């Protein structure tokens, strides 16, 4: 019985990890857009910094997804 509960807990833990992936992929580019938009307005460089920071947000989100999958596969 104890093994069943432990197995269920592991499954729920992995589900929780995998449900964070869409949020991680969405938040990075949104934050990048916001920072890029502010810097473009301040430095009068529109739209170049916005594009740069959106790309950096996508790359950061992709890296974090890779780390989440790697962490889930270890457990």
PDB file of N, CA, C and O in Angstrom:
ATOM      1  N   UNK A   1       0.818  -1.190   0.000  1.00  0.00           N
ATOM      2  CA  UNK A   1       0.000   0.000   0.000  1.00  0.00           C
ATOM      3  C   UNK A   1       0.865   1.258   0.000  1.00  0.00           C
ATOM      4  O   UNK A   1       0.551   2.237  -0.677  1.00  0.00           O
ATOM      5  N   UNK A   2       1.947   1.224   0.757  1.00  0.00           N
ATOM      6  CA  UNK A   2       2.823   2.386   0.860  1.00  0.00           C
ATOM      7  C   UNK A   2       3.495   2.687  -0.477  1.00  0.00           C
ATOM      8  O   UNK A   2       3.689   3.850  -0.831  1.00  0.00           O
ATOM      9  N   UNK A   3       3.850   1.638  -1.217  1.00  0.00           N
ATOM     10  CA  UNK A   3       4.462   1.837  -2.535  1.00  0.00           C
ATOM     11  C   UNK A   3       3.491   2.495  -3.504  1.00  0.00           C
ATOM     12  O   UNK A   3       3.887   3.323  -4.325  1.00  0.00           O
ATOM     13  N   UNK A   4       2.217   2.125  -3.405  1.00  0.00           N
ATOM     14  CA  UNK A   4       1.197   2.722  -4.266  1.00  0.00           C
ATOM     15  C   UNK A   4       1.068   4.219  -4.000  1.00  0.00           C
ATOM     16  O   UNK A   4       0.992   5.021  -4.931  1.00  0.00           O
ATOM     17  N   UNK A   5       1.045   4.585  -2.713  1.00  0.00           N
ATOM     18  CA  UNK A   5       0.932   6.000  -2.349  1.00  0.00           C
ATOM     19  C   UNK A   5       2.165   6.782  -2.797  1.00  0.00           C
ATOM     20  O   UNK A   5       2.059   7.918  -3.259  1.00  0.00           O
ATOM     21  N   UNK A   6       3.318   6.166  -2.656  1.00  0.00           N
ATOM     22  CA  UNK A   6       4.563   6.821  -3.069  1.00  0.00           C
ATOM     23  C   UNK A   6       4.579   7.010  -4.583  1.00  0.00           C
ATOM     24  O   UNK A   6       5.009   8.053  -5.075  1.00  0.00           O
ATOM     25  N   UNK A   7       4.112   6.007  -5.319  1.00  0.00           N
ATOM     26  CA  UNK A   7       4.051   6.086  -6.776  1.00  0.00           C
ATOM     27  C   UNK A   7       3.071   7.169  -7.213  1.00  0.00           C
ATOM     28  O   UNK A   7       3.350   7.918  -8.149  1.00  0.00           O
ATOM     29  N   UNK A   8       1.924   7.256  -6.539  1.00  0.00           N
ATOM     30  CA  UNK A   8       0.944   8.298  -6.850  1.00  0.00           C
ATOM     31  C   UNK A   8       1.527   9.680  -6.604  1.00  0.00           C
ATOM     32  O   UNK A   8       1.318  10.599  -7.395  1.00  0.00           O
ATOM     33  N   UNK A   9       2.255   9.823  -5.510  1.00  0.00           N
ATOM     34  CA  UNK A   9       2.867  11.115  -5.187  1.00  0.00           C
ATOM     35  C   UNK A   9       3.871  11.518  -6.262  1.00  0.00           C
ATOM     36  O   UNK A   9       3.942  12.688  -6.638  1.00  0.00           O
ATOM     37  N   UNK A  10       4.636  10.568  -6.750  1.00  0.00           N
ATOM     38  CA  UNK A  10       5.604  10.852  -7.817  1.00  0.00           C
ATOM     39  C   UNK A  10       4.900  11.277  -9.104  1.00  0.00           C
ATOM     40  O   UNK A  10       5.344  12.198  -9.790  1.00  0.00           O
ATOM     41  N   UNK A  11       3.808  10.604  -9.422  1.00  0.00           N
ATOM     42  CA  UNK A  11       3.043  10.953 -10.624  1.00  0.00           C
ATOM     43  C   UNK A  11       2.484  12.364 -10.502  1.00  0.00           C
ATOM     44  O   UNK A  11       2.559  13.145 -11.450  1.00  0.00           O
ATOM     45  N   UNK A  12       1.924  12.696  -9.337  1.00  0.00           N
ATOM     46  CA  UNK A  12       1.384  14.046  -9.132  1.00  0.00           C
ATOM     47  C   UNK A  12       2.486  15.101  -9.186  1.00  0.00           C
ATOM     48  O   UNK A  12       2.271  16.208  -9.678  1.00  0.00           O
ATOM     49  N   UNK A  13       3.644  14.756  -8.687  1.00  0.00           N
ATOM     50  CA  UNK A  13       4.779  15.684  -8.724  1.00  0.00           C
ATOM     51  C   UNK A  13       5.198  15.962 -10.169  1.00  0.00           C
ATOM     52  O   UNK A  13       5.475  17.107 -10.526  1.00  0.00           O
ATOM     53  N   UNK A  14       5.243  14.923 -10.993  1.00  0.00           N
ATOM     54  CA  UNK A  14       5.598  15.113 -12.400  1.00  0.00           C
ATOM     55  C   UNK A  14       4.518  15.880 -13.150  1.00  0.00           C
ATOM     56  O   UNK A  14       4.832  16.707 -14.007  1.00  0.00           O
ATOM     57  N   UNK A  15       3.266  15.623 -12.845  1.00  0.00           N
ATOM     58  CA  UNK A  15       2.179  16.375 -13.476  1.00  0.00           C
ATOM     59  C   UNK A  15       2.304  17.850 -13.128  1.00  0.00           C
ATOM     60  O   UNK A  15       2.127  18.711 -13.990  1.00  0.00           O
ATOM     61  N   UNK A  16       2.608  18.145 -11.873  1.00  0.00           N
ATOM     62  CA  UNK A  16       2.777  19.538 -11.455  1.00  0.00           C
ATOM     63  C   UNK A  16       3.932  20.193 -12.199  1.00  0.00           C
ATOM     64  O   UNK A  16       3.828  21.347 -12.612  1.00  0.00           O
ATOM     65  N   UNK A  17       5.028  19.467 -12.372  1.00  0.00           N
ATOM     66  CA  UNK A  17       6.164  20.016 -13.119  1.00  0.00           C
ATOM     67  C   UNK A  17       5.782  20.302 -14.565  1.00  0.00           C
ATOM     68  O   UNK A  17       6.108  21.361 -15.101  1.00  0.00           O
ATOM     69  N   UNK A  18       5.096  19.361 -15.190  1.00  0.00           N
ATOM     70  CA  UNK A  18       4.765  19.528 -16.607  1.00  0.00           C
ATOM     71  C   UNK A  18       3.684  20.580 -16.848  1.00  0.00           C
ATOM     72  O   UNK A  18       3.621  21.152 -17.936  1.00  0.00           O
ATOM     73  N   UNK A  19       2.843  20.843 -15.868  1.00  0.00           N
ATOM     74  CA  UNK A  19       1.837  21.887 -16.062  1.00  0.00           C
ATOM     75  C   UNK A  19       2.436  23.284 -15.966  1.00  0.00           C
ATOM     76  O   UNK A  19       1.790  24.253 -16.365  1.00  0.00           O
ATOM     77  N   UNK A  20       3.640  23.409 -15.455  1.00  0.00           N
ATOM     78  CA  UNK A  20       4.291  24.724 -15.421  1.00  0.00           C
ATOM     79  C   UNK A  20       4.863  25.114 -16.776  1.00  0.00           C
ATOM     80  O   UNK A  20       5.144  26.289 -17.009  1.00  0.00           O
ATOM     81  N   UNK A  21       5.041  24.153 -17.668  1.00  0.00           N
ATOM     82  CA  UNK A  21       5.681  24.426 -18.958  1.00  0.00           C
ATOM     83  C   UNK A  21       4.949  25.492 -19.776  1.00  0.00           C
ATOM     84  O   UNK A  21       5.612  26.409 -20.259  1.00  0.00           O
ATOM     85  N   UNK A  22       3.633  25.433 -19.961  1.00  0.00           N
ATOM     86  CA  UNK A  22       2.983  26.495 -20.750  1.00  0.00           C
ATOM     87  C   UNK A  22       3.152  27.884 -20.143  1.00  0.00           C
ATOM     88  O   UNK A  22       3.296  28.870 -20.866  1.00  0.00           O
ATOM     89  N   UNK A  23       3.135  27.957 -18.823  1.00  0.00           N
ATOM     90  CA  UNK A  23       3.305  29.253 -18.172  1.00  0.00           C
ATOM     91  C   UNK A  23       4.718  29.793 -18.371  1.00  0.00           C
ATOM     92  O   UNK A  23       4.907  30.986 -18.605  1.00  0.00           O
ATOM     93  N   UNK A  24       5.698  28.915 -18.277  1.00  0.00           N
ATOM     94  CA  UNK A  24       7.088  29.329 -18.487  1.00  0.00           C
ATOM     95  C   UNK A  24       7.280  29.817 -19.918  1.00  0.00           C
ATOM     96  O   UNK A  24       7.957  30.818 -20.150  1.00  0.00           O
ATOM     97  N   UNK A  25       6.685  29.112 -20.874  1.00  0.00           N
ATOM     98  CA  UNK A  25       6.817  29.516 -22.274  1.00  0.00           C
ATOM     99  C   UNK A  25       6.096  30.824 -22.568  1.00  0.00           C
ATOM    100  O   UNK A  25       6.507  31.564 -23.461  1.00  0.00           O
ATOM    101  N   UNK A  26       5.038  31.119 -21.837  1.00  0.00           N
ATOM    102  CA  UNK A  26       4.284  32.349 -22.089  1.00  0.00           C
ATOM    103  C   UNK A  26       4.882  33.557 -21.377  1.00  0.00           C
ATOM    104  O   UNK A  26       4.909  34.651 -21.941  1.00  0.00           O
ATOM    105  N   UNK A  27       5.356  33.381 -20.162  1.00  0.00           N
ATOM    106  CA  UNK A  27       5.807  34.514 -19.352  1.00  0.00           C
ATOM    107  C   UNK A  27       7.091  35.130 -19.895  1.00  0.00           C
ATOM    108  O   UNK A  27       7.229  36.354 -19.889  1.00  0.00           O
ATOM    109  N   UNK A  28       8.027  34.323 -20.362  1.00  0.00           N
ATOM    110  CA  UNK A  28       9.299  34.853 -20.867  1.00  0.00           C
ATOM    111  C   UNK A  28       9.131  35.886 -21.970  1.00  0.00           C
ATOM    112  O   UNK A  28       9.636  37.001 -21.839  1.00  0.00           O
ATOM    113  N   UNK A  29       8.442  35.553 -23.050  1.00  0.00           N
ATOM    114  CA  UNK A  29       8.245  36.541 -24.115  1.00  0.00           C
ATOM    115  C   UNK A  29       7.411  37.748 -23.691  1.00  0.00           C
ATOM    116  O   UNK A  29       7.643  38.857 -24.173  1.00  0.00           O
ATOM    117  N   UNK A  30       6.448  37.546 -22.799  1.00  0.00           N
ATOM    118  CA  UNK A  30       5.629  38.678 -22.343  1.00  0.00           C
ATOM    119  C   UNK A  30       6.478  39.659 -21.546  1.00  0.00           C
ATOM    120  O   UNK A  30       6.385  40.869 -21.750  1.00  0.00           O
ATOM    121  N   UNK A  31       7.297  39.149 -20.650  1.00  0.00           N
ATOM    122  CA  UNK A  31       8.195  40.021 -19.886  1.00  0.00           C
ATOM    123  C   UNK A  31       9.197  40.681 -20.827  1.00  0.00           C
ATOM    124  O   UNK A  31       9.505  41.863 -20.677  1.00  0.00           O
ATOM    125  N   UNK A  32       9.710  39.919 -21.799  1.00  0.00           N
ATOM    126  CA  UNK A  32      10.626  40.484 -22.785  1.00  0.00           C
ATOM    127  C   UNK A  32       9.988  41.594 -23.593  1.00  0.00           C
ATOM    128  O   UNK A  32      10.620  42.614 -23.866  1.00  0.00           O
ATOM    129  N   UNK A  33       8.726  41.396 -23.979  1.00  0.00           N
ATOM    130  CA  UNK A  33       8.009  42.433 -24.722  1.00  0.00           C
ATOM    131  C   UNK A  33       7.878  43.697 -23.884  1.00  0.00           C
ATOM    132  O   UNK A  33       8.108  44.802 -24.374  1.00  0.00           O
ATOM    133  N   UNK A  34       7.506  43.527 -22.620  1.00  0.00           N
ATOM    134  CA  UNK A  34       7.313  44.672 -21.735  1.00  0.00           C
ATOM    135  C   UNK A  34       8.619  45.441 -21.532  1.00  0.00           C
ATOM    136  O   UNK A  34       8.639  46.666 -21.650  1.00  0.00           O
ATOM    137  N   UNK A  35       9.703  44.735 -21.228  1.00  0.00           N
ATOM    138  CA  UNK A  35      11.001  45.391 -21.021  1.00  0.00           C
ATOM    139  C   UNK A  35      11.472  46.048 -22.307  1.00  0.00           C
ATOM    140  O   UNK A  35      11.932  47.190 -22.292  1.00  0.00           O
ATOM    141  N   UNK A  36      11.358  45.327 -23.428  1.00  0.00           N
ATOM    142  CA  UNK A  36      11.780  45.884 -24.713  1.00  0.00           C
ATOM    143  C   UNK A  36      10.993  47.118 -25.096  1.00  0.00           C
ATOM    144  O   UNK A  36      11.558  48.084 -25.607  1.00  0.00           O
ATOM    145  N   UNK A  37       9.694  47.094 -24.853  1.00  0.00           N
ATOM    146  CA  UNK A  37       8.840  48.245 -25.162  1.00  0.00           C
ATOM    147  C   UNK A  37       9.256  49.461 -24.334  1.00  0.00           C
ATOM    148  O   UNK A  37       9.342  50.573 -24.856  1.00  0.00           O
ATOM    149  N   UNK A  38       9.513  49.248 -23.044  1.00  0.00           N
ATOM    150  CA  UNK A  38       9.942  50.355 -22.189  1.00  0.00           C
ATOM    151  C   UNK A  38      11.290  50.923 -22.635  1.00  0.00           C
ATOM    152  O   UNK A  38      11.464  52.139 -22.706  1.00  0.00           O
ATOM    153  N   UNK A  39      12.233  50.041 -22.934  1.00  0.00           N
ATOM    154  CA  UNK A  39      13.553  50.509 -23.369  1.00  0.00           C
ATOM    155  C   UNK A  39      13.483  51.197 -24.724  1.00  0.00           C
ATOM    156  O   UNK A  39      14.176  52.190 -24.949  1.00  0.00           O
ATOM    157  N   UNK A  40      12.659  50.685 -25.625  1.00  0.00           N
ATOM    158  CA  UNK A  40      12.486  51.329 -26.928  1.00  0.00           C
ATOM    159  C   UNK A  40      11.918  52.737 -26.775  1.00  0.00           C
ATOM    160  O   UNK A  40      12.340  53.666 -27.464  1.00  0.00           O
ATOM    161  N   UNK A  41      10.970  52.881 -25.879  1.00  0.00           N
ATOM    162  CA  UNK A  41      10.374  54.199 -25.656  1.00  0.00           C
ATOM    163  C   UNK A  41      11.398  55.158 -25.054  1.00  0.00           C
ATOM    164  O   UNK A  41      11.458  56.332 -25.421  1.00  0.00           O
ATOM    165  N   UNK A  42      12.196  54.646 -24.132  1.00  0.00           N
ATOM    166  CA  UNK A  42      13.181  55.470 -23.440  1.00  0.00           C
ATOM    167  C   UNK A  42      14.355  55.835 -24.349  1.00  0.00           C
ATOM    168  O   UNK A  42      14.841  56.965 -24.314  1.00  0.00           O
ATOM    169  N   UNK A  43      14.810  54.875 -25.163  1.00  0.00           N
ATOM    170  CA  UNK A  43      15.986  55.088 -26.013  1.00  0.00           C
ATOM    171  C   UNK A  43      15.641  55.452 -27.457  1.00  0.00           C
ATOM    172  O   UNK A  43      16.543  55.702 -28.257  1.00  0.00           O
ATOM    173  N   UNK A  44      14.348  55.487 -27.804  1.00  0.00           N
ATOM    174  CA  UNK A  44      13.888  55.804 -29.167  1.00  0.00           C
ATOM    175  C   UNK A  44      14.505  54.859 -30.203  1.00  0.00           C
ATOM    176  O   UNK A  44      15.040  55.300 -31.220  1.00  0.00           O
ATOM    177  N   UNK A  45      14.424  53.569 -29.933  1.00  0.00           N
ATOM    178  CA  UNK A  45      14.995  52.562 -30.829  1.00  0.00           C
ATOM    179  C   UNK A  45      13.942  51.586 -31.343  1.00  0.00           C
ATOM    180  O   UNK A  45      14.282  50.489 -31.784  1.00  0.00           O
ATOM    181  N   UNK A  46      12.678  51.968 -31.292  1.00  0.00           N
ATOM    182  CA  UNK A  46      11.589  51.054 -31.649  1.00  0.00           C
ATOM    183  C   UNK A  46      11.787  50.482 -33.041  1.00  0.00           C
ATOM    184  O   UNK A  46      12.222  51.202 -33.939  1.00  0.00           O
ATOM    185  N   UNK A  47      11.493  49.258 -33.238  1.00  0.00           N
ATOM    186  CA  UNK A  47      11.047  48.152 -32.396  1.00  0.00           C
ATOM    187  C   UNK A  47      12.167  47.172 -32.083  1.00  0.00           C
ATOM    188  O   UNK A  47      11.898  46.038 -31.686  1.00  0.00           O
ATOM    189  N   UNK A  48      13.418  47.587 -32.253  1.00  0.00           N
ATOM    190  CA  UNK A  48      14.534  46.637 -32.206  1.00  0.00           C
ATOM    191  C   UNK A  48      14.737  45.987 -30.843  1.00  0.00           C
ATOM    192  O   UNK A  48      14.921  44.772 -30.770  1.00  0.00           O
ATOM    193  N   UNK A  49      14.710  46.756 -29.774  1.00  0.00           N
ATOM    194  CA  UNK A  49      14.908  46.166 -28.452  1.00  0.00           C
ATOM    195  C   UNK A  49      13.731  45.281 -28.050  1.00  0.00           C
ATOM    196  O   UNK A  49      13.909  44.287 -27.346  1.00  0.00           O
ATOM    197  N   UNK A  50      12.540  45.641 -28.494  1.00  0.00           N
ATOM    198  CA  UNK A  50      11.380  44.803 -28.207  1.00  0.00           C
ATOM    199  C   UNK A  50      11.574  43.415 -28.831  1.00  0.00           C
ATOM    200  O   UNK A  50      11.346  42.398 -28.176  1.00  0.00           O
ATOM    201  N   UNK A  51      11.993  43.381 -30.085  1.00  0.00           N
ATOM    202  CA  UNK A  51      12.236  42.093 -30.743  1.00  0.00           C
ATOM    203  C   UNK A  51      13.350  41.318 -30.050  1.00  0.00           C
ATOM    204  O   UNK A  51      13.251  40.105 -29.867  1.00  0.00           O
ATOM    205  N   UNK A  52      14.399  42.017 -29.670  1.00  0.00           N
ATOM    206  CA  UNK A  52      15.524  41.367 -28.999  1.00  0.00           C
ATOM    207  C   UNK A  52      15.085  40.735 -27.678  1.00  0.00           C
ATOM    208  O   UNK A  52      15.422  39.585 -27.394  1.00  0.00           O
ATOM    209  N   UNK A  53      14.341  41.482 -26.881  1.00  0.00           N
ATOM    210  CA  UNK A  53      13.939  40.960 -25.580  1.00  0.00           C
ATOM    211  C   UNK A  53      12.866  39.878 -25.692  1.00  0.00           C
ATOM    212  O   UNK A  53      12.809  38.988 -24.843  1.00  0.00           O
ATOM    213  N   UNK A  54      12.026  39.930 -26.704  1.00  0.00           N
ATOM    214  CA  UNK A  54      11.080  38.829 -26.930  1.00  0.00           C
ATOM    215  C   UNK A  54      11.857  37.559 -27.269  1.00  0.00           C
ATOM    216  O   UNK A  54      11.543  36.480 -26.765  1.00  0.00           O
ATOM    217  N   UNK A  55      12.867  37.688 -28.120  1.00  0.00           N
ATOM    218  CA  UNK A  55      13.703  36.538 -28.468  1.00  0.00           C
ATOM    219  C   UNK A  55      14.427  35.995 -27.238  1.00  0.00           C
ATOM    220  O   UNK A  55      14.494  34.782 -27.034  1.00  0.00           O
ATOM    221  N   UNK A  56      14.969  36.899 -26.421  1.00  0.00           N
ATOM    222  CA  UNK A  56      15.633  36.456 -25.194  1.00  0.00           C
ATOM    223  C   UNK A  56      14.646  35.756 -24.255  1.00  0.00           C
ATOM    224  O   UNK A  56      15.005  34.780 -23.596  1.00  0.00           O
ATOM    225  N   UNK A  57      13.419  36.244 -24.192  1.00  0.00           N
ATOM    226  CA  UNK A  57      12.392  35.594 -23.380  1.00  0.00           C
ATOM    227  C   UNK A  57      12.057  34.203 -23.890  1.00  0.00           C
ATOM    228  O   UNK A  57      11.866  33.274 -23.105  1.00  0.00           O
ATOM    229  N   UNK A  58      11.987  34.063 -25.208  1.00  0.00           N
ATOM    230  CA  UNK A  58      11.731  32.741 -25.791  1.00  0.00           C
ATOM    231  C   UNK A  58      12.874  31.776 -25.494  1.00  0.00           C
ATOM    232  O   UNK A  58      12.646  30.618 -25.141  1.00  0.00           O
ATOM    233  N   UNK A  59      14.095  32.260 -25.639  1.00  0.00           N
ATOM    234  CA  UNK A  59      15.252  31.409 -25.366  1.00  0.00           C
ATOM    235  C   UNK A  59      15.323  31.019 -23.891  1.00  0.00           C
ATOM    236  O   UNK A  59      15.609  29.869 -23.559  1.00  0.00           O
ATOM    237  N   UNK A  60      15.063  31.977 -23.018  1.00  0.00           N
ATOM    238  CA  UNK A  60      15.052  31.679 -21.586  1.00  0.00           C
ATOM    239  C   UNK A  60      13.953  30.700 -21.217  1.00  0.00           C
ATOM    240  O   UNK A  60      14.165  29.806 -20.399  1.00  0.00           O
ATOM    241  N   UNK A  61      12.780  30.861 -21.814  1.00  0.00           N
ATOM    242  CA  UNK A  61      11.682  29.930 -21.568  1.00  0.00           C
ATOM    243  C   UNK A  61      12.006  28.534 -22.075  1.00  0.00           C
ATOM    244  O   UNK A  61      11.710  27.542 -21.409  1.00  0.00           O
ATOM    245  N   UNK A  62      12.616  28.456 -23.253  1.00  0.00           N
ATOM    246  CA  UNK A  62      13.015  27.159 -23.796  1.00  0.00           C
ATOM    247  C   UNK A  62      14.045  26.470 -22.927  1.00  0.00           C
ATOM    248  O   UNK A  62      13.998  25.255 -22.731  1.00  0.00           O
ATOM    249  N   UNK A  63      14.974  27.252 -22.410  1.00  0.00           N
ATOM    250  CA  UNK A  63      15.997  26.685 -21.524  1.00  0.00           C
ATOM    251  C   UNK A  63      15.361  26.159 -20.235  1.00  0.00           C
ATOM    252  O   UNK A  63      15.727  25.090 -19.747  1.00  0.00           O
ATOM    253  N   UNK A  64      14.429  26.903 -19.701  1.00  0.00           N
ATOM    254  CA  UNK A  64      13.762  26.474 -18.474  1.00  0.00           C
ATOM    255  C   UNK A  64      12.910  25.226 -18.713  1.00  0.00           C
ATOM    256  O   UNK A  64      12.838  24.358 -17.843  1.00  0.00           O
ATOM    257  N   UNK A  65      12.273  25.124 -19.863  1.00  0.00           N
ATOM    258  CA  UNK A  65      11.513  23.912 -20.202  1.00  0.00           C
ATOM    259  C   UNK A  65      12.456  22.716 -20.274  1.00  0.00           C
ATOM    260  O   UNK A  65      12.130  21.633 -19.788  1.00  0.00           O
ATOM    261  N   UNK A  66      13.616  22.911 -20.877  1.00  0.00           N
ATOM    262  CA  UNK A  66      14.620  21.844 -20.937  1.00  0.00           C
ATOM    263  C   UNK A  66      15.012  21.402 -19.523  1.00  0.00           C
ATOM    264  O   UNK A  66      15.108  20.207 -19.245  1.00  0.00           O
ATOM    265  N   UNK A  67      15.237  22.375 -18.631  1.00  0.00           N
ATOM    266  CA  UNK A  67      15.602  22.041 -17.252  1.00  0.00           C
ATOM    267  C   UNK A  67      14.469  21.316 -16.523  1.00  0.00           C
ATOM    268  O   UNK A  67      14.726  20.402 -15.740  1.00  0.00           O
ATOM    269  N   UNK A  68      13.230  21.713 -16.772  1.00  0.00           N
ATOM    270  CA  UNK A  68      12.081  21.048 -16.137  1.00  0.00           C
ATOM    271  C   UNK A  68      11.992  19.599 -16.594  1.00  0.00           C
ATOM    272  O   UNK A  68      11.790  18.698 -15.779  1.00  0.00           O
ATOM    273  N   UNK A  69      12.143  19.372 -17.890  1.00  0.00           N
ATOM    274  CA  UNK A  69      12.070  18.006 -18.421  1.00  0.00           C
ATOM    275  C   UNK A  69      13.226  17.164 -17.893  1.00  0.00           C
ATOM    276  O   UNK A  69      13.049  15.993 -17.555  1.00  0.00           O
ATOM    277  N   UNK A  70      14.398  17.762 -17.826  1.00  0.00           N
ATOM    278  CA  UNK A  70      15.569  17.053 -17.305  1.00  0.00           C
ATOM    279  C   UNK A  70      15.356  16.678 -15.836  1.00  0.00           C
ATOM    280  O   UNK A  70      15.674  15.562 -15.426  1.00  0.00           O
ATOM    281  N   UNK A  71      14.821  17.606 -15.054  1.00  0.00           N
ATOM    282  CA  UNK A  71      14.558  17.366 -13.635  1.00  0.00           C
ATOM    283  C   UNK A  71      13.501  16.278 -13.458  1.00  0.00           C
ATOM    284  O   UNK A  71      13.620  15.435 -12.569  1.00  0.00           O
ATOM    285  N   UNK A  72      12.475  16.293 -14.297  1.00  0.00           N
ATOM    286  CA  UNK A  72      11.404  15.296 -14.187  1.00  0.00           C
ATOM    287  C   UNK A  72      11.899  13.908 -14.574  1.00  0.00           C
ATOM    288  O   UNK A  72      11.456  12.910 -14.004  1.00  0.00           O
ATOM    289  N   UNK A  73      12.806  13.836 -15.529  1.00  0.00           N
ATOM    290  CA  UNK A  73      13.296  12.523 -15.954  1.00  0.00           C
ATOM    291  C   UNK A  73      14.266  11.925 -14.934  1.00  0.00           C
ATOM    292  O   UNK A  73      14.421  10.705 -14.875  1.00  0.00           O
ATOM    293  N   UNK A  74      14.918  12.766 -14.132  1.00  0.00           N
ATOM    294  CA  UNK A  74      15.804  12.250 -13.082  1.00  0.00           C
ATOM    295  C   UNK A  74      15.006  11.591 -11.969  1.00  0.00           C
ATOM    296  O   UNK A  74      15.427  10.592 -11.386  1.00  0.00           O
ATOM    297  N   UNK A  75      13.851  12.167 -11.686  1.00  0.00           N
ATOM    298  CA  UNK A  75      13.026  11.653 -10.589  1.00  0.00           C
ATOM    299  C   UNK A  75      12.194  10.545 -11.123  1.00  0.00           C
ATOM    300  O   UNK A  75      11.412   9.950 -10.382  1.00  0.00           O
TER     301      UNK A  75
END
